[in-house]
Amino acid sequence: MTKLGLTGTAKGMTRTQKAVFRAVITTPGWYAAVSEFHHGDCIGSDEEGHKFFREDRPTVQIIGHPPIVNRFRAFTECDREWTPKDYIPRNHDIVDEIERLVATPKGFKEELRSGTWATLRYARKLGKRFLIIWPDGATSRSWS
């Protein structure tokens, strides 16, 4: 069984990112054996991914890693929830707990001072498998 994480923009996924994300989590293959879905419990991509898992994969356990600051928190109803932490330690906890990561960035270039990209860089450093769903729906992945 696989533990899957999500990192993405607080602005939310584009319509195309949503369609690709939903297709990915419901199509047999790379994600077929997902047992846990971890996210940062923020508005935008985390909240949208949470909703899709609740609707399309209701048997998957959803684990929330909320931020200590409530300004952008989504307050989703998770099966389990970690103690709130600052953003970077929280994002590291997500990556440390998973085998695979999906990233839904707001733009087409890697950015500094972006939680999405910092999380993805940390996943790369640890050798985790990841899938980037770009705003136009194109994908990049960490394996061939």
C-alpha positions as CSV (number, residue, x, y, z in Angstrom):
1,M,0.0,0.0,0.0
2,T,1.2,3.5,-0.9
3,K,1.1,6.7,1.1
4,L,0.5,9.7,-1.2
5,G,1.0,13.3,-0.5
6,L,-0.1,16.5,-2.2
7,T,1.5,19.9,-2.4
8,G,0.0,22.8,-4.3
9,T,-1.0,26.4,-4.5
10,A,-3.4,28.1,-2.1
11,K,-4.9,29.7,-5.2
12,G,-6.3,26.2,-6.1
13,M,-5.8,24.0,-9.0
14,T,-6.7,25.1,-12.5
15,R,-9.7,23.3,-14.1
16,T,-7.2,21.2,-16.1
17,Q,-5.1,20.3,-13.1
18,K,-8.3,19.2,-11.3
19,A,-9.3,17.0,-14.2
20,V,-5.8,15.4,-14.4
21,F,-5.6,15.0,-10.6
22,R,-9.0,13.3,-10.5
23,A,-8.1,11.0,-13.4
24,V,-4.8,10.1,-11.7
25,I,-6.4,9.1,-8.4
26,T,-9.2,7.1,-10.0
27,T,-7.2,5.3,-12.8
28,P,-5.6,1.9,-11.9
29,G,-1.8,2.1,-12.1
30,W,0.6,4.2,-10.1
31,Y,-2.0,5.2,-7.6
32,A,-4.1,2.0,-7.4
33,A,-2.7,0.9,-4.1
34,V,-3.0,4.3,-2.2
35,S,-3.9,3.6,1.4
36,E,-3.2,7.1,2.9
37,F,-3.5,10.6,1.4
38,H,-1.5,13.3,3.2
39,H,-2.0,17.0,2.7
40,G,-1.3,20.3,4.5
41,D,-5.0,21.3,5.3
42,C,-4.8,24.6,3.5
43,I,-7.2,26.3,1.2
44,G,-6.7,25.7,-2.5
45,S,-5.1,22.5,-3.8
46,D,-5.1,20.7,-0.4
47,E,-8.8,21.3,0.1
48,E,-9.6,20.3,-3.5
49,G,-7.5,17.1,-3.3
50,H,-9.2,16.2,0.0
51,K,-12.6,16.6,-1.6
52,F,-11.7,14.4,-4.6
53,F,-10.4,11.7,-2.3
54,R,-13.5,11.8,-0.1
55,E,-15.7,11.5,-3.3
56,D,-13.7,9.2,-5.4
57,R,-11.6,7.1,-3.0
58,P,-13.6,7.0,0.3
59,T,-11.7,4.1,1.7
60,V,-8.4,5.9,1.6
61,Q,-7.4,7.3,5.0
62,I,-6.9,11.1,4.8
63,I,-4.1,12.5,7.1
64,G,-4.1,16.2,7.7
65,H,-0.9,18.2,8.5
66,P,-2.3,21.6,9.4
67,P,-0.3,24.8,9.6
68,I,0.1,26.6,12.9
69,V,-1.3,29.8,11.3
70,N,-5.0,29.5,10.6
71,R,-5.2,32.3,8.0
72,F,-5.0,29.9,5.1
73,R,-6.2,26.7,6.9
74,A,-9.1,24.8,5.2
75,F,-10.2,22.9,8.4
76,T,-11.0,19.8,6.4
77,E,-12.4,16.8,8.2
78,C,-9.5,14.3,8.2
79,D,-9.4,10.7,9.5
80,R,-6.2,11.6,11.4
81,E,-4.6,15.0,12.1
82,W,-1.1,15.9,13.2
83,T,-0.4,18.7,15.6
84,P,-0.2,22.0,13.8
85,K,3.3,23.2,12.9
86,D,5.0,26.0,10.9
87,Y,4.8,25.6,7.2
88,I,8.3,24.2,6.4
89,P,8.4,21.6,9.3
90,R,4.8,20.6,8.4
91,N,5.7,20.1,4.7
92,H,8.8,18.1,5.7
93,D,6.5,15.9,7.8
94,I,4.3,15.2,4.8
95,V,7.2,14.2,2.6
96,D,8.8,12.1,5.4
97,E,5.5,10.1,5.8
98,I,4.8,9.4,2.1
99,E,6.3,7.4,-0.8
100,R,4.9,9.5,-3.6
101,L,4.0,13.2,-4.0
102,V,1.8,15.0,-6.4
103,A,2.5,18.7,-6.9
104,T,0.1,21.2,-8.5
105,P,2.1,24.4,-8.9
106,K,0.5,27.8,-9.9
107,G,3.1,28.4,-12.6
108,F,5.4,26.8,-15.1
109,K,8.7,27.6,-13.5
110,E,10.3,26.6,-10.2
111,E,10.1,29.4,-7.7
112,L,12.0,30.3,-4.5
113,R,9.8,31.4,-1.6
114,S,7.1,28.9,-2.7
115,G,5.9,26.3,-0.3
116,T,4.9,24.0,-3.2
117,W,8.4,24.2,-4.7
118,A,10.2,23.9,-1.3
119,T,8.2,20.7,-0.6
120,L,9.0,19.3,-4.1
121,R,12.7,20.1,-3.6
122,Y,12.7,18.3,-0.3
123,A,11.0,15.3,-1.9
124,R,13.7,15.3,-4.6
125,K,16.4,15.5,-2.0
126,L,15.0,12.4,-0.3
127,G,14.6,10.5,-3.6
128,K,10.8,10.3,-3.4
129,R,8.8,9.7,-6.5
130,F,6.7,12.6,-7.6
131,L,4.3,13.8,-10.3
132,I,4.0,17.4,-11.2
133,I,0.7,18.4,-12.8
134,W,1.3,21.7,-14.6
135,P,-1.4,24.4,-14.9
136,D,-2.1,23.3,-18.5
137,G,-2.5,19.6,-17.4
138,A,0.8,18.5,-18.8
139,T,2.7,16.2,-16.4
140,S,6.3,15.6,-15.4
141,R,7.5,12.7,-13.2
142,S,10.5,11.6,-11.3
143,W,10.9,8.2,-13.0
144,S,11.2,6.9,-16.5
